[in-house]
Amino acid sequence: MTLPPDVRISVADRVTAASRVSIRELELAALALDGTAPLDDQVRLDLDFGAPPSRRHLLARGGEPRHVVGYAHLDLASADATAHVVVHPDHRRGGIGSELFSTLAAESAPTRLRIWAHGDPSVGRAFADRLGLTRLRELWQMRRTAKMPLDAPTYPSDITVRAFEPDRDDKAWVELNAAAFADHPEQGRMSLEDLRRRMQQEWFDPAGFFVAERSGELVGFHWTKVHKATATEPALGEVHAIGVHPAAQGLGLGKALTSTGLSHLSGLGVGEVMLYVEADNHLAVALYQRLGFVRHTVDVMYGRPWENLGHEE
Ligand SMILES: CC(C)(COP(=O)(O)OP(=O)(O)OC[C@H]1O[C@@H](n2cnc3c(N)ncnc32)[C@H](O)[C@@H]1OP(=O)(O)O)[C@@H](O)C(=O)NCCC(=O)NCCS
């Protein structure tokens, strides 16, 4: 497939303020048409703050005046390269998506390439079919009504639960998170810098970031988040991340920390609480279902079938 004659693709680790605005417009136009946001928080942070060399932006520019008509984000920091790709609704079916994919493949070679399709839109399925990609992972968004009754959390007697303290807990939390998510391709590799960037976000509130401590060591956490109400959506709570150190698993900390965070969110008056979980993490899915969560949306990770040998998820 060839690109429309006026469209050019460039690769950069930073984008200009004007391109950021253009990408945001593209994202909103795609959301309006597909019913699902094509990019995620990490991509938006890389757009706003600039990405390290291992994360790149691919911009397809065209039109008059020239603006961003297609965008892809490539993350080369882990064993598999992961990408997002989106084309402006006014410029689809012209080969831009395919060309962005070829550029992603060239930029990521020889690493295996994975593509996220948030919300599993039908256009993403048609595109993946055409490129011969297969579904590798499903990430569920689950939701629960905040005012559903909850059992009070019960903790072992040697565990204390308190709010996260910025600076004091940063390093210990990064280590705990890496241990708790050792098998998780994205969450497990959050660095101190990634944590500090999130702490600069306006939604960050240490009062909703609970840590469980045993003998002065962090052994578990539940980091909640509140998405502010918009003109069309009421405020939404989120189980942003929840983790327990392998040495403290099996004590009921996961369930207790989940309840602590849910009570906190309910006290803030959010109507619903959402979370993301791997569809094949059956234990976690069962825990959340017991707490009243139901599946709301599905994100799909696609890959090239000939690269899937040795895939561990
Ligand atoms: C998926 C997406 C990036 C495709 O961008 P695009 O520029 O339209 O892609 P292309 O023009 O290169 O399309 C390549 C082929 O994919 C298939 N395809 C793409 N969109 C399709 C649609 N709406 N219906 C049916 N087939 C479609 C077609 O076979 C097409 O070839 P054709 O036009 O010659 O028939 C774009 O629809 C988009 O931004 N979707 C929202 C984000 C998303 O789903 N990302 C995840 C992708 S896995």
The ligand as a Gaussian input file, in Angstrom:
#p B3LYP/6-31G(d) Opt

LIG

0 1
 C       -6.841000       0.940000      12.543000
 C       -6.424000       2.253000      11.861000
 C       -5.078000       2.703000      12.449000
 C       -6.264000       1.998000      10.352000
 O       -5.790000       3.179000       9.731000
 P       -5.969000       3.399000       8.129000
 O       -5.081000       4.497000       7.710000
 O       -7.417000       3.507000       7.801000
 O       -5.407000       2.006000       7.588000
 P       -5.126000       1.613000       6.042000
 O       -5.720000       2.602000       5.118000
 O       -3.674000       1.358000       5.926000
 O       -5.941000       0.246000       5.955000
 C       -5.340000      -0.987000       5.643000
 C       -6.407000      -2.049000       5.485000
 O       -7.012000      -2.342000       6.755000
 C       -8.393000      -2.726000       6.539000
 N       -9.280000      -1.736000       7.163000
 C       -8.903000      -0.598000       7.796000
 N       -9.994000       0.049000       8.245000
 C      -11.063000      -0.694000       7.899000
 C      -12.468000      -0.549000       8.069000
 N      -12.986000       0.527000       8.689000
 N      -13.279000      -1.523000       7.582000
 C      -12.786000      -2.582000       6.942000
 N      -11.458000      -2.773000       6.719000
 C      -10.624000      -1.843000       7.191000
 C       -8.606000      -2.694000       5.026000
 O       -8.309000      -3.980000       4.525000
 C       -7.567000      -1.684000       4.591000
 O       -7.171000      -1.849000       3.243000
 P       -8.137000      -1.248000       2.062000
 O       -8.501000       0.127000       2.454000
 O       -7.258000      -1.338000       0.854000
 O       -9.327000      -2.165000       2.001000
 C       -7.513000       3.345000      12.053000
 O       -8.776000       2.804000      11.676000
 C       -7.617000       3.833000      13.471000
 O       -6.996000       4.835000      13.820000
 N       -8.397000       3.115000      14.345000
 C       -8.531000       3.498000      15.753000
 C       -7.290000       3.076000      16.541000
 C       -7.066000       1.571000      16.471000
 O       -7.971000       0.782000      16.300000
 N       -5.791000       1.177000      16.705000
 C       -5.431000      -0.225000      16.812000
 C       -4.997000      -0.817000      15.523000
 S       -4.637000      -2.558000      15.720000

